[in-house]
Amino acid sequence: MSFLLLRWGLILVQVNNPNPGQAASTITEDGVAASSAVAQSMDKLWNDVLNGGLYSAIANLGIFFAVGTLLIFMVQWTREMVDGDNSKAFSEMIWPLIVIVLLTNNAKPLASVTLGLRTIINQTNQTLLTTTSASIQLQEAYQRVMVKTGSGDAIRTLITQCNVIADPTQQTECLENAQKQAQEIESKVDNN
C-alpha cells in the first residue's frame, strides 16, 4: 500500500496493488474511504484559512466595500421612500441587513456559514457514495445468485436428458459426461 502526500500533509491518492478483476463495489468502497480521508485532511486547511490573518484582512476589505455600498444603497432607499415607493424599498432592505450580519465580528458568521455549507456538501457526498456502493454490492450479489441458479438449471437439464435414454449403457455414459460437464460448470462459476 502506498500513499502520495503533499508537504502540507494532504492525502491525494491511496493505492492498493491494482487488480484488473477488482469488483466495482471494492472500487466504490475505496472511493468512500478516499473521500472521507480528503475531507478530514482538508479540515485543517479550512480552519487555518478561516481563522488566519488573510481571512481577517479580506473580511475587513469586504466590510469597507460593504459600508460604501450601504451608503449608496441608503441614498437610493431614502430617495425611493421620499418618492412614495415604500413596498419596493422595504423588500430591498433585507440584503444590506444580511451583509451586515455576515460581516459582523470580523466575518465570523460568514466563516461559520461557509463551514456549515462545506459540512453539508461533504455529508451529501458521503451519502451518495455509500448508497452507490451498497447498490453495486447488491447488484453483484444478485448476479452471483443468478449465475449459480443458471448453472444449477444447466446441470438439471443435463440429468433430465440422460434420464430419457432407455439403454442403460448409453444412460451411464451420458451421466458420466453430464457429471464432467457439471464439474466444469461449477468450476467456472467458482472462478467468477
C-alpha positions as CSV (number, residue, x, y, z in Angstrom):
1,M,0.0,0.0,0.0
2,S,1.5,3.4,-0.9
3,F,0.5,6.9,-0.1
4,L,1.2,10.1,-2.0
5,L,1.4,13.1,0.4
6,L,1.8,16.8,-0.2
7,R,4.1,18.7,2.1
8,W,1.1,20.1,3.9
9,G,0.0,16.6,4.9
10,L,-2.9,16.1,2.5
11,I,-3.6,12.6,1.2
12,L,-4.0,12.7,-2.6
13,V,-4.1,9.0,-3.5
14,Q,-4.1,5.7,-1.7
15,V,-3.2,2.9,-4.0
16,N,-3.6,-0.8,-3.2
17,N,-2.0,-3.2,-5.7
18,P,-4.4,-2.8,-8.6
19,N,-6.2,-6.0,-9.7
20,P,-7.8,-5.9,-13.2
21,G,-10.6,-8.1,-11.9
22,Q,-11.3,-6.0,-8.9
23,A,-15.0,-5.7,-8.2
24,A,-16.8,-2.5,-8.7
25,S,-18.1,-2.5,-5.1
26,T,-14.5,-2.5,-3.9
27,I,-13.7,0.4,-6.0
28,T,-16.7,2.4,-4.7
29,E,-15.8,1.4,-1.1
30,D,-12.3,2.7,-1.7
31,G,-13.9,5.9,-3.1
32,V,-15.9,6.4,0.1
33,A,-12.8,6.0,2.2
34,A,-10.8,8.3,-0.1
35,S,-13.5,10.9,0.1
36,S,-13.6,10.8,3.8
37,A,-9.8,11.0,4.1
38,V,-9.7,14.0,1.8
39,A,-12.4,15.8,3.7
40,Q,-10.6,15.1,7.0
41,S,-7.3,16.3,5.7
42,M,-9.0,19.5,4.3
43,D,-10.5,20.3,7.7
44,K,-7.2,21.7,9.0
45,L,-6.7,23.8,5.8
46,W,-10.2,25.3,6.1
47,N,-9.7,26.1,9.7
48,D,-6.3,27.7,9.1
49,V,-7.7,29.8,6.2
50,L,-10.9,30.9,8.1
51,N,-9.1,31.7,11.4
52,G,-6.0,33.2,9.9
53,G,-4.9,36.8,9.2
54,L,-5.5,36.6,5.5
55,Y,-9.2,35.9,6.1
56,S,-9.4,38.8,8.6
57,A,-7.8,41.2,6.0
58,I,-10.2,40.1,3.3
59,A,-13.1,40.4,5.7
60,N,-12.0,44.0,6.6
61,L,-11.8,44.8,2.9
62,G,-15.2,43.3,2.5
63,I,-16.5,45.5,5.3
64,F,-15.0,48.6,3.7
65,F,-16.8,47.8,0.4
66,A,-20.0,46.9,2.2
67,V,-20.1,50.3,4.0
68,G,-19.5,52.1,0.8
69,T,-22.2,50.1,-1.0
70,L,-24.5,50.5,2.0
71,L,-24.1,54.3,1.9
72,I,-25.1,54.3,-1.8
73,F,-28.0,52.0,-1.1
74,M,-29.2,54.2,1.8
75,V,-29.2,57.3,-0.5
76,Q,-31.3,55.4,-3.2
77,W,-33.5,53.9,-0.5
78,T,-34.2,57.3,1.1
79,R,-35.0,58.7,-2.4
80,E,-37.5,55.8,-3.0
81,M,-39.1,56.4,0.4
82,V,-39.5,60.2,-0.4
83,D,-41.0,59.3,-3.8
84,G,-43.5,57.0,-2.1
85,D,-42.3,53.6,-3.3
86,N,-42.4,52.1,0.2
87,S,-43.2,48.4,-0.7
88,K,-40.2,48.0,-3.0
89,A,-37.9,49.9,-0.6
90,F,-38.7,47.7,2.3
91,S,-38.2,44.4,0.4
92,E,-34.8,45.6,-0.8
93,M,-33.7,46.3,2.8
94,I,-33.1,42.6,3.6
95,W,-29.9,42.3,1.5
96,P,-27.9,45.0,3.3
97,L,-29.1,43.5,6.6
98,I,-27.8,40.1,5.6
99,V,-24.4,41.5,4.5
100,I,-24.1,43.4,7.8
101,V,-24.9,40.3,9.9
102,L,-22.5,38.1,7.9
103,L,-19.6,40.6,8.2
104,T,-20.0,41.4,11.9
105,N,-17.4,40.2,14.4
106,N,-14.7,40.1,11.9
107,A,-16.9,38.0,9.5
108,K,-17.1,35.0,11.9
109,P,-20.8,34.4,11.0
110,L,-19.7,34.2,7.3
111,A,-17.0,31.7,8.3
112,S,-19.5,29.6,10.2
113,V,-21.9,29.6,7.3
114,T,-19.1,28.6,5.0
115,L,-18.0,25.7,7.2
116,G,-21.7,24.6,7.6
117,L,-22.2,24.5,3.9
118,R,-19.0,22.6,3.5
119,T,-20.2,20.1,6.0
120,I,-23.5,19.6,4.2
121,I,-21.7,19.1,0.9
122,N,-19.3,16.5,2.5
123,Q,-22.2,14.7,4.1
124,T,-24.2,14.6,0.8
125,N,-21.1,13.3,-1.0
126,Q,-20.6,10.5,1.6
127,T,-24.2,9.6,1.5
128,L,-24.2,9.4,-2.3
129,L,-21.0,7.3,-2.4
130,T,-22.2,5.0,0.3
131,T,-25.6,4.5,-1.4
132,T,-23.9,3.8,-4.7
133,S,-21.5,1.3,-3.2
134,A,-24.4,-0.5,-1.5
135,S,-26.3,-0.6,-4.7
136,I,-23.4,-2.0,-6.6
137,Q,-22.8,-4.6,-3.9
138,L,-26.5,-5.7,-4.2
139,Q,-26.2,-5.9,-8.0
140,E,-23.0,-8.1,-7.7
141,A,-24.7,-10.4,-5.2
142,Y,-27.8,-10.7,-7.4
143,Q,-25.5,-11.5,-10.4
144,R,-23.7,-14.2,-8.4
145,V,-27.0,-15.8,-7.4
146,M,-28.3,-15.7,-10.9
147,V,-25.1,-17.4,-12.2
148,K,-25.4,-20.1,-9.6
149,T,-29.1,-20.6,-10.4
150,G,-28.3,-20.7,-14.1
151,S,-25.6,-23.3,-13.6
152,G,-28.0,-25.4,-11.4
153,D,-30.6,-25.3,-14.2
154,A,-28.0,-26.3,-16.8
155,I,-26.9,-29.3,-14.6
156,R,-30.6,-30.4,-14.1
157,T,-31.1,-30.2,-17.8
158,L,-28.2,-32.5,-18.5
159,I,-29.5,-35.0,-15.9
160,T,-33.0,-34.9,-17.4
161,Q,-31.6,-35.6,-20.9
162,C,-29.7,-38.6,-19.6
163,N,-32.8,-40.0,-17.7
164,V,-34.8,-40.1,-21.0
165,I,-32.3,-42.6,-22.6
166,A,-33.6,-46.1,-22.3
167,D,-30.4,-48.1,-22.9
168,P,-28.6,-48.5,-19.5
169,T,-25.1,-48.4,-21.1
170,Q,-25.8,-45.2,-23.0
171,Q,-27.5,-43.7,-20.0
172,T,-24.4,-44.4,-17.8
173,E,-22.1,-42.8,-20.4
174,C,-24.5,-39.9,-20.6
175,L,-24.5,-39.5,-16.8
176,E,-20.7,-39.7,-16.7
177,N,-20.4,-37.0,-19.4
178,A,-23.0,-34.9,-17.6
179,Q,-21.0,-35.2,-14.4
180,K,-17.9,-33.9,-16.1
181,Q,-19.8,-31.1,-17.7
182,A,-21.4,-30.2,-14.3
183,Q,-17.9,-30.1,-12.7
184,E,-16.7,-27.8,-15.5
185,I,-19.8,-25.5,-15.0
186,E,-19.2,-25.4,-11.2
187,S,-15.5,-24.7,-11.6
188,K,-16.4,-21.8,-14.0
189,V,-18.9,-20.4,-11.5
190,D,-16.4,-20.7,-8.6
191,N,-13.7,-18.9,-10.6
192,N,-16.1,-16.0,-11.2
